[in-house]
Amino acid sequence: MARPTRLAAELAKATGEPASRVQRWIEDGYGPATPEIDAAEHFRHLVPLMGTGKNGDVAVLKMAADGYPCRRLRTVLASLTEDEGPDTDDPQELVEHLMGDPTATDLRDLLLAQARKAPAPVEWETGNIPEAEMPDAKRADLAVRTEALTFADLTVGKPIDPYDYAEHHRVSEAVVPTEEPFDDASAQIVASLYGFVRETARTARTWIENASPGELARGVAAARTLVEAGLASVPGLGAWADEARWRRIGLLAAVASPVLEMLLSVVGMIPAGSAMPPAVRVYVSALEQPQKPLAGEDQQP
């Protein structure tokens, strides 16, 4: 490694870190991605995110979400989009892969815990629900699989049928009864949203390659909002390790800004004072949290 430069020495004084460490951070691309960001401020924000046992890529994503894009942000996002799943166009094969993801495991465990506390639906007494005789664990697994199938269809480019949501609702009611009727209109909206995400995802790699550092950072910030809104609305689903949570945020970054914008547009059409289920109310409230401006943005003309 080269001897610390004058810049590294100045930043070392500003941050209290050894000049050799600051020099290494500069060389590894942790410095500010745009000249509008004050370097000392940037590195002061970086210091608590680095160190023994902390992941550098996670630090880059956290910096971006807080409005401090690092020079290596583009590289981090590109590495996350590399396909780690099976090379298949079969949604069912992809479902099997998705079921091994920690998200599926967490959701399955959550549904199982709820199923053991919930009363059986009245319809079970007449045998109208085929899953009535299944053990709780098998029904929870089936509910997660019906949800995973939607994501699998999205991934392989298969159109999302609103019927899929009706089936997911039916199976979910078999696990944890809510007595809430299936809303066909809501299913149509969600199907349209998935279609929108699918079309946006097709250009994700191009977006990562061509977006400005500020746009990349805004994508990460929007993805954090989407992930945290989801976790807040489903108590018990937030037990992911820090690195796993930020990996999901990074994976969503390329599509998050337009998806968040679309969701907020839908929320804006809801009449004031409308009744919402508690989980939906929490989700909407989390979506509406203001985004942090980019560092140095308020200093730009």
C-alpha positions in Angstrom: 0.0 0.0 0.0 1.2 3.5 -0.8 2.3 5.9 1.9 -0.6 8.1 3.2 -1.2 11.1 1.0 -1.8 14.6 2.2 -5.5 14.1 1.8 -5.4 10.9 3.9 -3.4 12.8 6.6 -6.0 15.6 6.7 -8.9 13.1 6.9 -7.1 11.2 9.6 -7.0 14.3 11.7 -10.7 15.0 11.0 -11.8 11.4 11.9 -9.3 10.4 14.6 -8.4 7.3 12.5 -4.8 6.3 11.6 -3.7 7.8 8.3 -2.8 4.4 6.9 -6.3 3.1 7.5 -7.9 6.2 5.8 -5.5 5.8 2.9 -6.6 2.1 2.5 -10.3 3.2 2.5 -9.6 5.8 -0.2 -7.8 3.2 -2.3 -10.6 0.7 -1.8 -13.2 3.1 -3.1 -14.9 4.1 0.2 -14.4 7.8 -0.5 -17.3 10.1 -1.7 -18.5 9.5 -5.2 -19.3 13.1 -6.0 -17.4 16.3 -5.3 -20.4 17.9 -3.7 -19.9 15.7 -0.6 -17.5 17.0 2.0 -14.8 14.4 2.3 -14.3 14.9 6.1 -18.0 14.6 6.7 -18.2 11.5 4.5 -15.4 9.7 6.3 -16.8 10.7 9.7 -20.0 9.0 8.7 -18.1 5.9 7.5 -15.9 5.3 10.6 -18.6 3.6 12.8 -19.6 1.4 9.9 -16.1 -0.1 9.4 -13.9 -2.3 11.6 -13.4 -5.8 12.8 -16.4 -8.1 12.1 -18.2 -5.5 9.9 -18.9 -6.0 6.2 -17.5 -3.4 3.8 -20.3 -3.9 1.2 -22.9 -3.4 4.0 -21.1 -0.2 5.0 -21.3 1.0 1.4 -25.1 0.3 1.3 -25.7 2.0 4.6 -23.7 5.0 3.5 -25.7 5.3 0.3 -29.0 5.0 2.2 -28.0 7.9 4.4 -27.1 10.0 1.4 -23.3 9.4 1.2 -22.6 7.4 -1.9 -19.1 5.8 -2.0 -17.2 5.4 -5.2 -17.5 1.6 -5.0 -21.3 1.7 -4.7 -21.9 0.8 -8.3 -19.6 -2.2 -7.9 -21.4 -3.4 -4.8 -24.8 -3.2 -6.4 -23.6 -4.9 -9.6 -22.2 -7.8 -7.6 -25.5 -8.3 -5.8 -27.4 -8.7 -9.1 -25.3 -11.7 -10.2 -27.6 -14.6 -10.5 -27.1 -17.1 -7.7 -30.3 -19.1 -8.3 -30.8 -22.1 -10.6 -30.7 -21.5 -14.3 -34.3 -22.4 -15.1 -37.4 -21.1 -16.7 -39.6 -23.4 -14.6 -41.3 -21.5 -11.8 -41.7 -24.7 -9.7 -38.0 -25.3 -9.7 -37.4 -21.8 -8.7 -39.9 -22.2 -5.8 -37.8 -25.0 -4.4 -34.8 -22.7 -4.5 -36.7 -19.8 -2.9 -37.9 -22.1 -0.1 -34.3 -22.4 1.2 -34.0 -18.6 1.6 -34.0 -17.2 5.2 -37.0 -15.1 4.3 -39.1 -18.2 3.6 -37.9 -19.9 6.7 -38.7 -16.9 8.8 -42.2 -16.5 7.3 -42.9 -20.2 7.6 -41.9 -20.2 11.3 -44.0 -17.1 11.9 -47.1 -18.6 10.3 -46.7 -21.8 12.2 -46.5 -19.9 15.5 -49.7 -18.0 14.5 -51.5 -21.2 13.4 -50.9 -22.9 16.7 -52.6 -20.0 18.5 -55.5 -19.4 16.0 -58.9 -21.0 16.1 -59.9 -23.3 13.2 -62.1 -21.7 10.6 -65.8 -22.5 10.9 -65.7 -24.0 7.4 -63.4 -26.7 8.6 -66.3 -28.3 10.4 -68.0 -29.0 7.1 -64.8 -30.1 5.4 -64.9 -27.3 2.7 -61.2 -26.5 3.1 -59.0 -29.3 1.7 -56.1 -28.3 4.0 -58.2 -28.9 7.1 -56.6 -32.3 7.8 -53.0 -31.1 7.2 -50.7 -30.6 10.2 -50.0 -27.0 11.1 -46.4 -27.1 9.8 -47.5 -28.5 6.4 -50.1 -25.8 6.0 -47.7 -23.1 6.9 -45.2 -24.5 4.4 -47.9 -24.5 1.7 -48.9 -20.9 2.4 -45.3 -19.8 1.9 -45.0 -21.8 -1.3 -48.0 -20.1 -2.8 -46.4 -16.8 -2.0 -43.0 -18.0 -3.4 -44.7 -19.1 -6.6 -45.7 -15.4 -7.3 -42.1 -14.4 -7.0 -40.9 -17.3 -9.1 -43.4 -16.3 -11.9 -42.1 -12.8 -11.6 -38.5 -13.9 -11.9 -38.9 -16.1 -15.0 -41.1 -13.5 -16.7 -44.4 -15.3 -16.5 -47.5 -13.1 -16.2 -49.0 -12.9 -12.8 -52.6 -14.1 -12.6 -54.9 -12.5 -10.0 -56.1 -16.0 -9.4 -52.8 -16.7 -7.8 -53.6 -14.2 -5.1 -57.0 -15.8 -4.5 -55.3 -19.1 -4.0 -52.8 -17.5 -1.7 -55.6 -15.9 0.3 -57.5 -19.2 0.6 -54.4 -21.1 1.8 -53.4 -18.3 4.2 -56.9 -18.4 5.7 -56.5 -22.2 6.2 -53.4 -21.4 8.3 -54.4 -18.3 10.2 -58.0 -17.3 9.8 -58.7 -13.6 9.6 -62.3 -13.8 8.3 -61.4 -11.1 5.8 -63.0 -11.8 2.4 -60.8 -12.0 -0.7 -60.7 -8.6 -2.4 -60.5 -9.1 -6.2 -59.9 -5.4 -6.8 -56.8 -5.5 -4.5 -55.6 -8.6 -6.3 -55.8 -6.8 -9.6 -53.7 -3.9 -8.2 -51.1 -6.2 -6.7 -50.9 -8.1 -10.0 -50.4 -4.9 -11.9 -47.7 -3.9 -9.4 -45.8 -7.2 -9.9 -46.1 -6.7 -13.6 -44.6 -3.2 -13.2 -41.7 -4.6 -11.1 -41.1 -7.3 -13.7 -40.7 -4.7 -16.5 -38.5 -2.5 -14.3 -36.3 -5.4 -13.3 -35.5 -6.2 -16.9 -33.5 -3.0 -17.1 -31.9 -3.3 -13.6 -28.4 -4.1 -14.8 -28.5 -1.3 -17.3 -29.7 1.1 -14.6 -26.8 0.1 -12.3 -24.3 0.7 -15.1 -25.6 4.1 -16.1 -27.2 5.8 -13.2 -25.4 8.6 -11.5 -24.1 8.1 -7.9 -26.9 10.2 -6.6 -29.5 8.0 -8.4 -27.8 4.9 -7.1 -28.0 6.2 -3.5 -31.6 7.2 -3.9 -32.3 3.6 -5.1 -30.7 2.2 -2.0 -32.6 4.6 0.3 -35.9 3.7 -1.4 -35.1 0.0 -1.0 -34.5 0.5 2.7 -37.9 2.1 3.0 -39.6 -0.8 1.2 -37.8 -3.5 3.2 -38.3 -1.8 6.6 -42.0 -1.1 5.8 -42.4 -4.8 5.1 -40.7 -5.9 8.3 -42.6 -3.3 10.4 -46.0 -4.6 9.1 -45.2 -8.3 9.8 -44.2 -8.6 13.5 -41.8 -11.5 13.9 -40.3 -11.3 10.5 -37.5 -8.9 11.4 -35.0 -11.4 12.8 -32.7 -11.3 9.8 -29.0 -10.7 10.5 -27.8 -7.2 9.6 -25.9 -8.4 6.6 -28.9 -10.4 5.3 -31.2 -7.5 5.6 -28.9 -5.1 3.7 -28.3 -7.7 1.0 -32.0 -7.6 0.4 -32.0 -3.9 0.3 -29.1 -3.9 -2.2 -30.9 -6.4 -4.4 -34.0 -4.1 -4.5 -32.1 -0.9 -5.2 -32.4 -1.0 -9.0 -36.2 -1.1 -8.9 -37.0 0.5 -5.6 -37.4 4.1 -6.6 -40.1 3.6 -9.2 -41.9 1.0 -7.1 -41.9 3.2 -4.0 -43.2 6.1 -6.2 -46.0 3.9 -7.5 -46.9 2.7 -4.1 -47.1 6.2 -2.7 -49.3 7.2 -5.7 -51.7 4.4 -4.8 -51.6 5.4 -1.1 -52.4 9.0 -2.2 -55.6 7.8 -3.8 -56.9 6.4 -0.6 -59.6 8.7 0.9 -58.6 10.3 4.1 -59.9 8.6 7.2 -60.4 5.2 5.4 -60.3 2.2 7.6 -57.2 0.0 7.1 -56.2 -3.3 8.7 -53.5 -2.6 11.4 -50.7 -4.2 9.3 -51.6 -2.1 6.2 -51.7 1.1 8.3 -48.2 0.3 9.7 -46.9 -0.4 6.2 -48.3 2.8 4.7 -47.0 4.9 7.6 -43.5 3.4 7.0 -43.7 4.1 3.3 -44.5 7.7 3.9 -41.4 8.4 6.0 -39.4 11.2 4.3 -36.2 10.3 2.4 -32.9 11.7 3.6 -31.3 14.2 1.1 -28.0 13.4 -0.4 -25.0 14.9 1.5 -24.1 18.2 -0.1 -27.4 18.4 -2.0 -28.7 21.4 -0.1 -25.5 23.2 -1.1 -26.0 22.8 -4.8 -27.4 25.7 -6.8 
